[in-house]
Amino acid sequence: MTRSEELFEKAKHLIPGGVNSPVRAFGSVGECPRFITKAQGTQIWDVDGNQYTDYVGSWGPMILGHNHPAVLEAAMEAAKNGLSFGAATEAEVTMAQLVCDLVPSIQMVRMVNSGTEAVMSAIRAARGFTGRDKIIKFAGCYHGHCDAMLVKAGSGVMTNGVPDSAGVPGGCAADTLTAVYNDLGSVEQLLLDNPGQVAAVIIEPVAANMGVVTPKEGFLQGLRQLCDRHGTLLIFDEVITGFRLGLQGAQGVFGVTPDLTTFGKIVGAGMPVGAYGGRREIMETISPVGRVYQAGTLSGNPVAMAAGICQLNILQNHPEVYTHINALGDRLRKGLQEIVGRRGTAAQVTGTGSLACLFFTDKAVVDYETAKTSDTGRFGDYFRHMLNHGFYFAPSQFEAIFLSNAHTDADIDRVLETADAFFAK
Ligand SMILES: *Cc1c(COP(=O)(O)O)cnc(C)c1O
C-alpha cells in the first residue's frame, strides 16, 4: 500500500468519500487520489515522494505557478498582523479598487469566501433588483453548489453520475430553467414562455466544467440582446475565466458587457475567496444599503486580500503573462490536434487561451449533449497513462487543463510526446 492509499482508507471513514470536494476523489478514473504535501512552480509532490508536473493549478488560482514568492510573501506579511479582524480594512478598499479598475463592467464589488457564495449572492441580487424569481442557466455549466444551481451542473456532478443533487427542494430547482449552451433559440424560447419572470441568465462565458466548450461566434452577443429585450440581467460566471483569459476576463475577450460578474479562484491566489460585482444600481440593492441581505464573518479576510491583491498586481503589471500562457495553450491545442489527426483517433481538442481539453469523441463538442458523447473509459486510460508518466491532470473528462506562467514550451512538448505515445498504442 502506498501512503496515499493508506491515508485514503483512513479518510474514507472520517470524511465522506475521503475528500473535502468530490472532484478530488479520482473515482471516475479508477485511481487513488494522491495526497499532496507541497508544490512549487509547475511541480507538485505527494506523500509517497512522487513528483508530478501539475496541470490543475488548484483548479485555476495558480496562474503564476505554485508558491509564487511575491504572493507568498504578501500573505505571510499580512498574517503577522493578525489572521482576521471581522472589521473593515484598507486592503478591502484596495482590492475593490483593483477589480473595478481592471474590469470596466464592475462599478461596485463585494468580496465573499468562495465561487459558490459569489454566484449565490449574485443571483439573490439579480432577483432582488428585478423582483423576479426565475433564473436561466445552461446544461453543463457549473456555478458552485448552491441549491438553485445544482441542475444539469457539469463536472463533479456529472462525473459522479448524479444529474440533480438529492437534498435540493423541488421548489428551488423549479425556478431554475435550463437552456442549451450555444443555442440562442433555446434561451429565447424560455424567455418567451416565462414573460416578465426571468431575473437573470447566468453563464460561464467559456464553459469549463463540462470539459472546455467555447461560445460560437455571436452567441454571447446574442444573449446580451435577448436579456436587454426581456428586462433580464446577464450574469457572467467568470470564476474560471476571470483574470485568466485576460485582465478583463471573457467579457474583455468577447466584447460583451454583463450586468453582474462572479469571480473566484484567481482573485484569491489560492486563498478561499470569491467576489461578485457589477452595475452600481444593482449592487446598491445589497445590505446594508439595500434590502438584499448578504454577509460573511471572514469576507475580505486580510491574508486572503493580501495574496489576491499581490497576484492581481503582478498580472496587471505583466501583460506578457497572458501572451505566454495563451501561446502555451495554442501550442498544446495545435500539438494535440496534430497527434489526433496523425493517429486517426476519435477525439476533439477544445479550449481557448490557457484552457484546453481533449474529448474522446468523434462529434464536435458544442454543448452538454455532445460533451457527454465522450468515451470516459478511454479518458481514464489516457489519464492513468499521463499520471504514470508524471503528469497531474484533472481526474475527470469534464474538466480543463489549466496552464500557468510557470509552464514552458518544453513542458508542453513533453505532454505532447507522452500523449503521442499513448495514442500510438
Ligand atoms: C469553481 C467554480 C465555481 C465554484 O467556486 P468554489 O470556490 O468552488 O465554490 C463557480 N463557478 C465556476 C464557473 C467554477 O468553475
The ligand as an ORCA input file, in Angstrom:
! r2SCAN-3c Opt
* xyz 0 1
  C     -15.190     26.591     -9.300
  C     -16.382     27.267     -9.861
  C     -17.408     27.769     -9.038
  C     -17.453     27.498     -7.562
  O     -16.390     28.048     -6.882
  P     -15.984     27.411     -5.454
  O     -14.920     28.332     -4.963
  O     -15.532     26.020     -5.727
  O     -17.206     27.453     -4.605
  C     -18.406     28.510     -9.619
  N     -18.433     28.749    -10.948
  C     -17.472     28.265    -11.768
  C     -17.533     28.597    -13.215
  C     -16.444     27.486    -11.252
  O     -15.538     26.974    -12.084
*
